[in-house]
């Protein structure tokens, strides 16, 4: 149970930091920010496994977990904003 709460907390922190790093207004609530962070964790974990070669299925908490989660959330948020901007040009 504590692991699930930890995931939610890291997801919220990573999503919040990513929203802070991307300029402009993002109309996201707390749940969407947490979802952004959780998706960013998946993206960041995938990038980490490609770069550093560790097994992402391991249950250990890594020191770079929040960093890579934030990086992944930043990438996801930047892509979503880019796609939304391109779509509005149509």
GUBADO-129950 format. One record per atom (N, C-alpha, C, O, CB): y, x, z; residue in one letter. Coordinates in pm, whole numbers, plus 50000, padded with zeros to 5 digits. Last residue first. Glycine has a CB too. Example, Ala and Ser with C-alpha at 12.3 -4.5 7.8 and 13.67 -1.06 7.14 Angstrom:
<nodes>
497755128550708s;498945136750714s;500035129050787s;501145134150804s;499405140850572s;494315131950780a;495505123050780a;496705132050780a;496685142450846a;495535113150905a;
</nodes>
This chain:
<nodes>
524294949846219x;523734942046108x;524564929746082x;524234921945992x;522294938046137x;525144962246444x;525864965546321x;525404957046204x;526054956946099x;525674980146287x;523404956346645x;524654948646641x;525464951446515x;526394944046483x;525494951646764x;521444975246606x;521114961346576x;522394953046566x;522454943646487x;520184955646684x;522654998246701x;522294997446559x;522024983046518x;522354979146406x;521065006046531x;522854991146973x;524074993646896x;523774992546745x;524564986746671x;524655007546930x;520164989247040x;521024977447055x;522294979146973x;522774969646912x;521364974947204x;519345015646998x;518765004946917x;519614992246924x;519764985246824x;517355001946964x;520895028247196x;521055031947055x;520525020946963x;521165017346864x;520325045247025x;519905016847429x;521315015047394x;521555018147247x;522335011247181x;522205024147481x;517255026147411x;517525011747411x;518975009147373x;519255000147294x;517215005647549x;517665054047428x;517055048047308x;517345033047299x;517645027947192x;515545050347309x;518795056247684x;519565060747567x;518995054647438x;519755050647350x;519555076047557x;516645046747838x;517915039547838x;518775043547717x;519415034947656x;518685042247968x;514695066647783x;514445052547751x;515745044847742x;515945037047648x;513515046247856x;516015089547884x;515595088947743x;515395074447701x;515865070347595x;514295097047721x;516285082448154x;517475085448074x;517155084347925x;517945078847848x;518015099648107x;513615080648225x;514435068548229x;515715070448148x;516175061248081x;514775064748375x;512895107948198x;512245097748116x;513055084948111x;513175078848005x;510855094848169x;514565118948397x;514695123248257x;514065112848164x;514655109448061x;514025136948237x;513525105848620x;514915103748582x;515145107748437x;515825100748363x;515845111548675x;510955116548619x;511135102048610x;512555098748566x;512755089748483x;510825095448745x;511525143448657x;510945139248529x;511045124148511x;511185119448398x;509495143648519x;512625141548920x;513355147748810x;512835142948675x;513615138848588x;513265162948818x;510595130149070x;511845123049056x;512655128548939x;513295120948866x;512665123849186x;508585151049027x;508365136848999x;509645129148978x;509775122048878x;507595130649110x;508585177449093x;509355173648975x;509215158848943x;509705154448838x;508925181948855x;506825178349303x;508245180649330x;509105176349212x;510245172149231x;508495195349362x;504385152249298x;504875165249254x;506365166349282x;507085156249285x;504595167349103x;501835138149475x;503255136949446x;503775150849413x;503605160149492x;504045130549566x;498585132949340x;499505140649423x;500945138249379x;501225136449261x;499165155649415x;496725121149182x;497505112349268x;498505119949355x;499215113849435x;496585104349357x;496275127148834x;496215131748972x;497135123449060x;498205119349016x;496585146648981x;496765120648577x;496005110948656x;495865115148801x;495375107348883x;494635108948595x;497955141348444x;498825131148500x;498095120748582x;498725112748650x;499575124448390x;497155174348481x;496515161448461x;497375150548524x;497525150348646x;495085161348521x;499405197548321x;498665192448435x;498115178648403x;498565172048309x;499555191948561x;500965210148118x;499515209548107x;498775204848230x;497595207848244x;499025222548071x;503665211848075x;503095220048180x;501575219348189x;500965227148261x;503675216148311x;504245195647847x;504895208447868x;504145217647964x;503995229547939x;506285206247920x;502575173047869x;502605180747745x;503175194747768x;502655204547715x;503435173347639x;503125164148124x;501755168348094x;501695176247964x;500865185247951x;500835156048084x;505845158148092x;505425168548186x;504025173548157x;503745185548163x;505505163348329x;505715136647917x;506405148947876x;505955160547964x;505725171547914x;507945147147884x;504355118548085x;503765122647957x;504395135647909x;503685144747864x;503955111547851x;506185115948293x;504855121348320x;504165126048194x;503465136148194x;504005110948389x;508325104048154x;508485117248215x;507155123748247x;507005135848231x;509315116148341x;507115079548085x;507605088547980x;507735102748035x;507315112347971x;508965083647925x;506605069648345x;505515071348248x;505905081148138x;505135090048102x;505135057848186x;509185069248446x;508155077348512x;506975079848418x;506425090848413x;507675070548640x;510395050448281x;510825064448274x;509835073748340x;509655085148295x;512175066048338x;509145028048382x;508855032048244x;509265046648223x;508565054148155x;509585022848143x;510405029148634x;508945029848624x;508505033748482x;507585041748465x;508315016348663x;513135026848567x;512645038848635x;511145040248625x;510635051448610x;513055038648779x;513115001048456x;513555012548377x;513035025448437x;512535034148365x;515095012948368x;512364986548682x;511464986948566x;511824998648474x;510935005348421x;511534973748487x;514684990648835x;513404995548884x;512404996648769x;511675006548759x;512844986448994x;516514977448671x;516714991648700x;515414997948750x;515075009148711x;517824993448805x;515484951848687x;515484958548558x;515694973548575x;515114981448501x;516564952748467x;515934946448960x;514564946348905x;514474953648772x;513514960948747x;514074931948888x;518774948548977x;517894957449056x;516474957949000x;515884968748992x;517844952749202x;520144944748642x;520004941648783x;519064951348852x;518614961148793x;519504927348801x;522394957048401x;521024956548452x;521064953148600x;521904958148675x;520284969848428x;524404962848180x;524264950648260x;522824948748308x;522114939848261x;524724938448178x;526004992248176x;524664987048153x;524484974648241x;524424975848363x;523564997848184x;528755007648028x;528294997248119x;526894992848078x;526624990147961x;529274985148120x;529025043747994x;529165029947952x;528595020348055x;528035024548156x;528485027747819x;526715071447989x;528055065647996x;528075051147946x;527235047147865x;529045074047915x;524085078948198x;524405073748064x;525775066948071x;525965057648150x;523295063748014x;523955084748470x;524125095648374x;524495090948235x;525155098248160x;522865103748367x;523505060448597x;524715067948630x;525005078548525x;526165081148493x;524575074448769x;521015054048496x;522145045348464x;523465052348492x;524445050448419x;522065032248543x;519545074548620x;519665074248474x;520825065448431x;521555069048338x;518355069348411x;519765066448887x;520355079248846x;520535079648694x;521555084448645x;519465091148892x;518355042048871x;519755042448913x;520455055248871x;521595054948826x;519845040849061x;515795050648793x;516555041548707x;518035041648741x;518885041348652x;516015027348719x;515135066449018x;515205072548884x;516005063748789x;516815068848711x;513795074848828x;515195046649223x;516075058449227x;516245064649089x;517355067749048x;515515068949325x;513205028849133x;514575024149152x;515555035849153x;516615035149091x;514685016249283x;510955046049129x;511405039249007x;512845034649017x;513625036148923x;510515027448977x;510775052849399x;511065063349301x;511565057149170x;512475062449107x;509805072149275x;510155026749498x;511325034049544x;511735045049445x;512915046249411x;511055040249682x;507755020749365x;508905012149348x;510195019549387x;511205018549317x;508744999349432x;506115041549463x;506365040249319x;507625031949294x;508465035649212x;505165033649248x;506105034949737x;506685047649693x;507005047249545x;508065052049504x;505725059249724x;504695011149730x;506095010849774x;506805023649730x;507975023249691x;506185009049928x;502225021749652x;502905012049567x;504395011249602x;505245010749513x;502254998149581x;501615037849873x;501775043849740x;502515034649645x;503345039249566x;500415047349682x;501255019550077x;502425028150082x;502675034749947x;503825036949909x;502265038950190x;498805008250000x;500005000050000x;501265008650000x;502235005549931x;500004990750121x;
</nodes>
